[in-house]
Amino acid sequence: MVFGLNLLPQDNKFFTLLKDVSRLSNKSVHLLKDLAIEENRDTAFKLAREIEIAKHTAKDVTYEITEMLCRTLVTPFDHEDIHRISRGLYKTLKICEKTQERLVAFQLRPFHNDLFKLATNMVSASDVVHDLVTDLKILKDSKAVHDKCALIHNIESDTDKLFNQLTIDLYEHEQDFKKILIRKEVYGLMEGVVDRHRDLANVILEVVLKHS
């Protein structure tokens, strides 16, 4: 036995940890949706803090996954793919944290229902990916995964159109250029959350195709 390496499969442990990160990521996206429409400043601070806690917790779990990958020879699927999924989920949490910082710091309130629309798409994409990660151990039917990937691609396409329309509306109705820049940055961050979930769905599809 190679010193420091575990030669036995760690299927359940890896799947459990990936589900933990996915749960935290999904929770963070839902919290961000609540924050985007919250009018009470104290409640907004509480939601923002919960997003920060979720991100820091996920960081520890992601580190544990990375450490296990370094010490485990036999894994349920490719080391690189496990790493891509865990890092992708963690990066989603980082984007959520950055978005909440902007929302709280600049006290952004809905403008033509913009934040709610984008946040709704974020939640839809996150829910689909969370289902995929939760069922990763039993996913055998590539068609079912294809269908969910197609759903996320539709959400991503709709988000792109929404981003463009909201940007047009913003330039038409907002006169303060600083406010335009700040809000457009938040639009981009929220769109990035959807893009991140699209990428994760594609990785999961690759994994299923490799092992189906």
VOPAGU-2260 file (C-alpha; in pm, 1 decimal, decimal comma):
REM VOPAGU-2260
SITE   aa  ch    i         X         Y         Z
SITE  MET   A    0       0,0       0,0       0,0
SITE  VAL   A    1     128,7     343,6     -94,1
SITE  PHE   A    2     185,9     548,0     219,7
SITE  GLY   A    3     -80,2     816,0     270,2
SITE  LEU   A    4    -312,4     681,9       0,0
SITE  ASN   A    5    -645,1     510,9      53,0
SITE  LEU   A    6    -683,8     236,5    -210,2
SITE  LEU   A    7   -1042,9     157,8    -119,3
SITE  PRO   A    8   -1335,8     324,8    -297,0
SITE  GLN   A    9   -1488,7     618,6    -110,5
SITE  ASP   A   10   -1814,8     631,8    -306,8
SITE  ASN   A   11   -2053,3     719,6     -26,4
SITE  LYS   A   12   -1821,7     977,3     129,1
SITE  PHE   A   13   -1763,9    1165,8    -197,2
SITE  PHE   A   14   -2131,5    1164,1    -289,3
SITE  THR   A   15   -2227,0    1282,6      59,3
SITE  LEU   A   16   -1978,3    1570,0      50,0
SITE  LEU   A   17   -2084,0    1677,5    -299,8
SITE  LYS   A   18   -2446,6    1679,5    -185,5
SITE  ASP   A   19   -2345,6    1891,7     114,4
SITE  VAL   A   20   -2182,2    2154,4    -108,3
SITE  SER   A   21   -2476,6    2144,2    -347,0
SITE  ARG   A   22   -2722,8    2193,0     -62,1
SITE  LEU   A   23   -2528,1    2494,8      61,7
SITE  SER   A   24   -2507,9    2637,6    -290,0
SITE  ASN   A   25   -2879,5    2589,5    -346,5
SITE  LYS   A   26   -2958,5    2744,0      -8,0
SITE  SER   A   27   -2741,5    3044,6     -91,2
SITE  VAL   A   28   -2923,5    3104,6    -420,7
SITE  HIS   A   29   -3262,5    3087,8    -248,5
SITE  LEU   A   30   -3141,0    3330,1      19,3
SITE  LEU   A   31   -3018,2    3566,3    -250,9
SITE  LYS   A   32   -3361,8    3564,9    -410,5
SITE  ASP   A   33   -3515,6    3658,3     -76,1
SITE  LEU   A   34   -3255,4    3929,8     -28,0
SITE  ALA   A   35   -3322,9    4076,0    -373,8
SITE  ILE   A   36   -3679,9    4164,5    -277,3
SITE  GLU   A   37   -3634,7    4231,9      95,9
SITE  GLU   A   38   -3735,6    4583,3     202,7
SITE  ASN   A   39   -3642,1    4558,2     571,6
SITE  ARG   A   40   -3276,3    4647,4     621,7
SITE  ASP   A   41   -3229,5    4437,2     936,4
SITE  THR   A   42   -3373,9    4132,7     763,4
SITE  ALA   A   43   -3154,5    4203,0     460,8
SITE  PHE   A   44   -2844,9    4200,4     681,2
SITE  LYS   A   45   -2954,5    3868,9     832,3
SITE  LEU   A   46   -3003,9    3711,1     489,8
SITE  ALA   A   47   -2666,8    3841,9     376,3
SITE  ARG   A   48   -2500,6    3693,3     682,4
SITE  GLU   A   49   -2661,1    3354,2     614,0
SITE  ILE   A   50   -2517,1    3361,9     261,7
SITE  GLU   A   51   -2171,6    3433,7     405,4
SITE  ILE   A   52   -2203,4    3145,5     652,6
SITE  ALA   A   53   -2311,7    2906,8     375,4
SITE  LYS   A   54   -2011,7    3009,3     166,0
SITE  HIS   A   55   -1761,2    2962,8     449,2
SITE  THR   A   56   -1910,7    2624,4     539,4
SITE  ALA   A   57   -1892,7    2515,4     176,0
SITE  LYS   A   58   -1528,2    2621,6     164,0
SITE  ASP   A   59   -1446,4    2375,0     442,2
SITE  VAL   A   60   -1637,4    2093,1     270,2
SITE  THR   A   61   -1470,7    2169,9     -63,7
SITE  TYR   A   62   -1130,8    2156,4     104,1
SITE  GLU   A   63   -1222,5    1818,3     254,1
SITE  ILE   A   64   -1313,8    1690,1     -92,7
SITE  THR   A   65    -983,8    1814,6    -235,0
SITE  GLU   A   66    -789,0    1653,0      48,2
SITE  MET   A   67    -971,4    1322,9      -2,8
SITE  LEU   A   68    -899,5    1334,3    -376,5
SITE  CYS   A   69    -529,2    1368,6    -299,9
SITE  ARG   A   70    -536,5    1070,5     -63,0
SITE  THR   A   71    -777,1     835,5    -242,2
SITE  LEU   A   72    -666,3     629,4    -539,9
SITE  VAL   A   73   -1001,0     470,5    -630,6
SITE  THR   A   74   -1290,7     715,3    -665,0
SITE  PRO   A   75   -1648,2     668,5    -794,1
SITE  PHE   A   76   -1556,2     864,8   -1108,3
SITE  ASP   A   77   -1263,1    1066,5   -1236,5
SITE  HIS   A   78   -1077,4    1278,2    -981,5
SITE  GLU   A   79   -1089,9    1574,3   -1219,0
SITE  ASP   A   80   -1467,8    1551,9   -1258,4
SITE  ILE   A   81   -1526,2    1539,2    -882,1
SITE  HIS   A   82   -1301,6    1842,2    -847,6
SITE  ARG   A   83   -1485,1    2028,8   -1128,4
SITE  ILE   A   84   -1823,6    1971,7    -966,3
SITE  SER   A   85   -1714,0    2068,0    -615,1
SITE  ARG   A   86   -1525,6    2378,2    -732,5
SITE  GLY   A   87   -1810,5    2480,5    -960,3
SITE  LEU   A   88   -2057,4    2465,2    -673,4
SITE  TYR   A   89   -1823,7    2658,0    -446,3
SITE  LYS   A   90   -1767,4    2927,9    -707,3
SITE  THR   A   91   -2144,5    2968,8    -727,8
SITE  LEU   A   92   -2146,7    3045,6    -356,7
SITE  LYS   A   93   -1868,3    3299,3    -408,3
SITE  ILE   A   94   -2073,1    3477,9    -675,1
SITE  CYS   A   95   -2376,1    3478,9    -444,4
SITE  GLU   A   96   -2165,6    3632,0    -168,5
SITE  LYS   A   97   -2032,7    3902,1    -400,6
SITE  THR   A   98   -2387,4    3977,7    -520,0
SITE  GLN   A   99   -2524,3    4011,2    -168,1
SITE  GLU   A  100   -2238,1    4247,8     -84,2
SITE  ARG   A  101   -2344,1    4475,4    -369,4
SITE  LEU   A  102   -2713,5    4456,9    -279,9
SITE  VAL   A  103   -2651,6    4542,3      84,2
SITE  ALA   A  104   -2376,1    4800,1      36,4
SITE  PHE   A  105   -2570,7    5001,4    -220,6
SITE  GLN   A  106   -2917,1    4921,3     -78,9
SITE  LEU   A  107   -3046,9    4828,0    -422,8
SITE  ARG   A  108   -3421,7    4801,3    -446,6
SITE  PRO   A  109   -3619,2    4639,6    -730,3
SITE  PHE   A  110   -3633,1    4840,3   -1052,9
SITE  HIS   A  111   -3920,2    4725,8   -1277,5
SITE  ASN   A  112   -3910,7    4394,8   -1088,9
SITE  ASP   A  113   -3562,8    4332,9   -1233,4
SITE  LEU   A  114   -3389,5    4160,6    -942,1
SITE  PHE   A  115   -3680,6    3926,8    -875,6
SITE  LYS   A  116   -3690,8    3815,6   -1239,7
SITE  LEU   A  117   -3320,5    3736,4   -1248,7
SITE  ALA   A  118   -3329,1    3571,9    -905,4
SITE  THR   A  119   -3619,4    3349,7   -1013,0
SITE  ASN   A  120   -3410,4    3215,6   -1301,5
SITE  MET   A  121   -3116,8    3162,8   -1066,1
SITE  VAL   A  122   -3331,6    2953,9    -832,0
SITE  SER   A  123   -3477,0    2748,9   -1118,4
SITE  ALA   A  124   -3130,0    2662,1   -1248,2
SITE  SER   A  125   -2996,8    2589,3    -900,1
SITE  ASP   A  126   -3286,7    2357,2    -815,2
SITE  VAL   A  127   -3223,4    2149,2   -1128,3
SITE  VAL   A  128   -2849,5    2117,5   -1059,0
SITE  HIS   A  129   -2913,9    2032,1    -695,0
SITE  ASP   A  130   -3142,6    1747,9    -808,7
SITE  LEU   A  131   -2869,0    1623,9   -1043,9
SITE  VAL   A  132   -2601,5    1627,6    -773,0
SITE  THR   A  133   -2833,3    1466,8    -517,2
SITE  ASP   A  134   -2906,9    1180,8    -759,2
SITE  LEU   A  135   -2552,8    1159,5    -897,3
SITE  LYS   A  136   -2485,2     820,7    -740,6
SITE  ILE   A  137   -2785,8     659,0    -909,7
SITE  LEU   A  138   -2783,5     847,3   -1241,0
SITE  LYS   A  139   -2765,9     591,4   -1519,8
SITE  ASP   A  140   -3010,7     722,4   -1778,4
SITE  SER   A  141   -2828,1     979,4   -1988,9
SITE  LYS   A  142   -3155,3    1087,5   -2152,4
SITE  ALA   A  143   -3294,8    1206,2   -1819,5
SITE  VAL   A  144   -2978,9    1409,8   -1762,6
SITE  HIS   A  145   -2994,9    1539,4   -2120,5
SITE  ASP   A  146   -3348,7    1661,8   -2051,0
SITE  LYS   A  147   -3241,9    1847,3   -1737,0
SITE  CYS   A  148   -2944,1    1996,8   -1916,7
SITE  ALA   A  149   -3177,6    2114,8   -2191,8
SITE  LEU   A  150   -3398,5    2273,4   -1926,4
SITE  ILE   A  151   -3103,8    2462,9   -1779,5
SITE  HIS   A  152   -2989,2    2574,2   -2124,1
SITE  ASN   A  153   -3338,6    2714,3   -2180,7
SITE  ILE   A  154   -3319,6    2897,2   -1848,1
SITE  GLU   A  155   -2976,2    3030,9   -1941,5
SITE  SER   A  156   -3100,6    3148,6   -2281,4
SITE  ASP   A  157   -3399,3    3318,4   -2121,2
SITE  THR   A  158   -3165,9    3483,8   -1869,8
SITE  ASP   A  159   -2950,9    3624,1   -2150,6
SITE  LYS   A  160   -3258,4    3777,9   -2313,0
SITE  LEU   A  161   -3378,6    3907,9   -1978,7
SITE  PHE   A  162   -3036,5    4059,4   -1906,0
SITE  ASN   A  163   -3039,1    4242,4   -2238,1
SITE  GLN   A  164   -3392,1    4374,2   -2191,4
SITE  LEU   A  165   -3331,1    4484,8   -1834,2
SITE  THR   A  166   -3016,1    4666,0   -1945,5
SITE  ILE   A  167   -3211,4    4848,0   -2216,0
SITE  ASP   A  168   -3483,2    4944,4   -1968,0
SITE  LEU   A  169   -3218,9    5061,4   -1722,5
SITE  TYR   A  170   -3055,0    5294,6   -1974,8
SITE  GLU   A  171   -3393,9    5428,0   -2079,6
SITE  HIS   A  172   -3529,1    5506,1   -1731,9
SITE  GLU   A  173   -3228,4    5568,6   -1506,2
SITE  GLN   A  174   -3044,9    5901,6   -1532,8
SITE  ASP   A  175   -2775,2    5848,0   -1270,1
SITE  PHE   A  176   -2479,6    5683,7   -1443,9
SITE  LYS   A  177   -2332,8    5552,4   -1116,8
SITE  LYS   A  178   -2658,2    5373,0   -1040,1
SITE  ILE   A  179   -2658,8    5227,5   -1390,1
SITE  LEU   A  180   -2307,5    5085,5   -1344,5
SITE  ILE   A  181   -2384,3    4935,5   -1004,2
SITE  ARG   A  182   -2710,7    4774,5   -1109,5
SITE  LYS   A  183   -2565,5    4645,2   -1436,1
SITE  GLU   A  184   -2283,4    4481,7   -1239,0
SITE  VAL   A  185   -2541,8    4305,5   -1021,3
SITE  TYR   A  186   -2725,8    4192,7   -1334,4
SITE  GLY   A  187   -2400,8    4043,5   -1460,7
SITE  LEU   A  188   -2332,1    3863,8   -1133,4
SITE  MET   A  189   -2682,2    3714,0   -1123,5
SITE  GLU   A  190   -2652,7    3607,1   -1486,4
SITE  GLY   A  191   -2319,0    3450,1   -1391,0
SITE  VAL   A  192   -2491,3    3231,8   -1131,4
SITE  VAL   A  193   -2713,9    3087,0   -1404,1
SITE  ASP   A  194   -2413,9    3037,2   -1633,7
SITE  ARG   A  195   -2230,0    2853,6   -1357,1
SITE  HIS   A  196   -2519,6    2610,6   -1315,8
SITE  ARG   A  197   -2530,7    2550,0   -1691,7
SITE  ASP   A  198   -2160,6    2458,9   -1680,5
SITE  LEU   A  199   -2216,6    2226,5   -1385,2
SITE  ALA   A  200   -2501,7    2049,4   -1562,5
SITE  ASN   A  201   -2273,0    1992,1   -1861,4
SITE  VAL   A  202   -2004,5    1840,7   -1637,6
SITE  ILE   A  203   -2257,6    1605,2   -1477,2
SITE  LEU   A  204   -2379,9    1501,1   -1821,1
SITE  GLU   A  205   -2020,3    1419,3   -1919,9
SITE  VAL   A  206   -1982,5    1205,8   -1607,5
SITE  VAL   A  207   -2302,8    1014,2   -1676,8
SITE  LEU   A  208   -2209,4     957,4   -2041,5
SITE  LYS   A  209   -1869,8     821,8   -1937,4
SITE  HIS   A  210   -2021,3     573,2   -1693,2
SITE  SER   A  211   -2354,3     481,6   -1852,1
